[in-house]
Amino acid sequence: MGTCLDKFEEHDGPVRGVDFHRSQSLIVSGGDDYKVKVWDYKLRRCLFTLLGHLDYIRTVEFHVEYPWIVSASDDQTIRIWNWQSRNCISVLTGHNHYVMCAAFHPKEDMIVSASLDQTVRVWDTTGLRKKTVRGAPPPLDEGSMVSKVNNELFGGNDAVVKYVLEGHERGVNWASFHPTLPLIISGADDRQVKLWRMNETKVLTYSMLYSN
């Protein structure tokens, strides 16, 4: 039998995504109020709120190593946040319908996302890691400030789409990386589960698993 230890009630609408940090007493949540919130469950309070999404937030997830959070939203974007500096460090654009989920690869610099535009996308975050994780960025001058504004509005090139997986006949609700193999699994409104393989020549093949 489970016991409720606490509850956190600062969201202004349904909460759609939550995740634990692996090593710290942190929780991240996202919901229909367009807000990403980071909580300390030992302190029993919300530490801060991350603003930027323009529609419902479907999923949120901590990175296993970097101080990052990824969020997926009905505003058709994926955002990567640095929860230590409390700011958005990248906006991933390309989907043209609700983004139902986004998740980090457990070991590599990649994100997978699924959308009602019937595609699964794999994003390469190598450039973002090199820019934000290894050493602080240089001081902002006028040019880099413009670049930062453009990144906030339109998405930067530090996280770029690597693969677009097409084949589902209706909206895709979920996608996930295999923990050790170069495989992706996806599930969609077409009643299909698809298994995708990423190979070294960047050609993706898939097999289909049909539901009854």
DAGI-V701607 format. One line per field, one symbol per residue. phi: phi as a letter, one per 20 degrees, with the letter a starting at -180 (. if undefined). psi: psi as a letter, one per 40 degrees, with the letter a starting at -180 (. if undefined). A space follows every 50 residues. Layout:
# DAGI-V701607
phi=???
psi=???
This chain:
# DAGI-V701607
phi=.ecfeabccefdrgedbbbeffcdedcdbbbfemddddddfefmbfeacd drfdbgdebcbfffceedcdcdbffmcddddeffembedacedqfdbgee abbfffcdebcdccbffmcdcddedgffffedeenfffgfdfffffffff ffecnedfccfdcdedrfebgeebbbfffcefccdccbfemddddddedf emdddbdddeef
psi=hihhdiihfeifaihdiiiiideifiiiiiaeeehhhhihedefihdihh idieaihdiihiiddifihhiiieeeihihihedefiheihhidifahhd ihiiiddigiiiiiieeeihihhheddddddddgiiiiihaddddddddd dddehaeehihdihhidieaihdiiiiiddifihiiiieefihhhihhid efhhiiihhhi.
